[in-house]
Amino acid sequence: MSDEPKKRGSWGWIGWALLAVFVLYPLSMGPAWRIAPGSDFNVTMYSPVFWASRYCRPMGDAASQYLRLWGAEVYFYDSPFGDDD
């Protein structure tokens, strides 16, 4: 048996980072919206989710349903920024 420590690949860290970005970040929107609904911080912090939800109807529907579970009424087809681009 060798005394050399096993090298761990970086794929594990990449997997955790992807999990955090694509799963935990959007899921954190519910509690944040419950604590401070419509605050400037939430609108800025979750602007990528707003943008993606505005242009991808299935994501917008899923995000709206998820936020309703947390007691928020948010419709992604109207921009929270007030612009019409």
Secondary structure, 3 states (H helix, E strand, C coil): CCCCCCCCCCHHHHHHHHHHHHHHHHHCHHHHHHHCCCCHHHHHHCHHHHHHHHHCHHHHHHHHHHHHHCCCCCCCCCCCCCCCC
